[in-house]
Amino acid sequence: MKKYKPINILLILIFALLEINCSYFKSKVIDNIKVKEIKSVKLSKIPIPFISSKTEFTFILGILNDNPFDIVLKKTDYDVYINNTKIGNGVSKKEQVLIKNRINGLSLGFSFDAGEILINGISLIEVLSSNEQLEFKLVGNLTTISESKEYIVPFKIVDLRKIIQ
């Protein structure tokens, strides 16, 4: 039977503790970043029936970084739904620092052709100009970097609101 020296056992314990600590740190980083709210939805380019169906939205999300340190947001990819109809997807590669222990604002621009989309059989252009409350849903991932490690944080946020023009 092979005998282990105390130094070998000590090294094995140190590596085991480091591994446990790293996985705990990763889960804490991810658990402490949350998309809390859609602060605003602004229609920045309005579709005009029979002339132009090009539409642009700006979403402002509130992202809570509840970690005791700042984190860099590298990328945000997301799908956009209006009244449970997927109208498209977007990617933002704009880097932003999520300041520790606070809700940070994130602006996402999104453009699409509203003339080609139907919601419950009604043109999205008509739905947008109806001035009724709409359900907006964003589903996606935040890609963050902390301590030179990349973390993917999934999110899903739903909000009922009228559009600001």
Residue pairs with C-beta under 8 A, 6 or more apart in sequence:
26 149
26 151
28 67
29 67
29 71
29 144
29 146
29 151
30 151
30 152
30 153
32 64
32 65
32 66
32 67
33 63
33 64
33 65
33 66
33 67
33 71
33 98
33 142
33 144
33 151
33 153
34 63
34 64
34 66
34 155
35 61
35 62
35 63
35 64
35 138
35 142
35 155
35 157
36 62
36 63
36 64
36 103
36 157
37 61
37 62
37 157
37 159
38 59
38 60
38 61
38 62
38 136
38 138
38 157
38 159
38 161
39 60
39 61
39 62
39 105
40 58
40 59
40 60
40 164
41 57
41 58
41 59
41 60
41 136
41 159
41 161
41 163
41 164
42 57
42 58
42 60
42 163
42 164
42 165
43 55
43 56
43 57
43 128
43 163
43 164
43 165
44 56
44 57
44 58
44 109
45 54
45 55
45 56
45 111
46 55
46 128
46 165
47 53
47 54
47 55
47 114
47 115
47 124
47 125
47 128
47 129
49 125
49 126
49 129
53 113
53 114
53 115
53 116
53 125
54 111
54 113
54 114
55 111
55 112
55 113
55 114
55 124
55 125
55 128
56 109
56 110
56 111
57 80
57 109
57 110
57 111
58 107
58 108
58 109
58 110
59 80
59 107
59 108
59 110
59 136
59 138
60 105
60 106
60 107
60 108
61 105
61 106
61 108
61 138
61 157
62 103
62 104
62 105
62 106
63 73
63 98
63 103
63 104
63 105
63 106
63 142
64 102
64 103
64 104
65 71
65 98
65 99
65 100
65 101
65 102
65 104
66 101
67 100
67 101
67 146
68 100
68 101
69 100
69 146
70 97
70 98
70 99
70 100
71 97
71 98
71 100
71 144
71 145
71 146
72 95
72 96
72 97
72 98
72 144
72 145
72 146
73 95
73 96
73 97
73 98
73 106
73 142
73 143
73 144
74 93
74 95
74 143
74 144
74 145
74 150
75 91
75 92
75 93
75 142
75 143
76 91
76 92
76 106
76 108
76 140
76 141
76 142
76 143
77 89
77 90
77 91
77 92
77 140
77 141
77 143
78 89
78 90
78 91
78 108
78 138
78 139
78 140
78 141
79 86
79 88
79 89
79 138
79 139
79 140
80 86
80 87
80 88
80 89
80 90
80 110
80 136
80 137
80 138
81 87
81 135
81 136
81 137
81 138
81 139
82 119
82 124
82 127
82 134
82 135
82 136
82 137
83 119
83 120
83 127
83 134
83 135
84 135
84 137
85 117
85 118
85 119
85 120
85 124
87 112
87 114
87 117
87 124
88 110
88 112
89 140
90 108
90 109
90 110
92 106
92 108
92 109
96 104
96 106
97 104
98 104
98 144
108 138
114 123
114 124
114 125
114 128
115 123
115 124
115 125
117 123
117 124
118 124
119 127
127 134
128 134
128 163
131 162
132 162
133 160
133 161
133 162
134 160
134 161
134 162
134 163
135 158
135 159
135 160
136 158
136 159
136 160
136 161
137 156
137 157
137 158
137 159
138 155
138 156
138 157
139 155
139 156
140 154
140 155
141 152
141 153
141 154
141 155
142 152
142 153
142 155
143 150
143 151
143 152
143 153
144 150
144 151
144 153
145 151
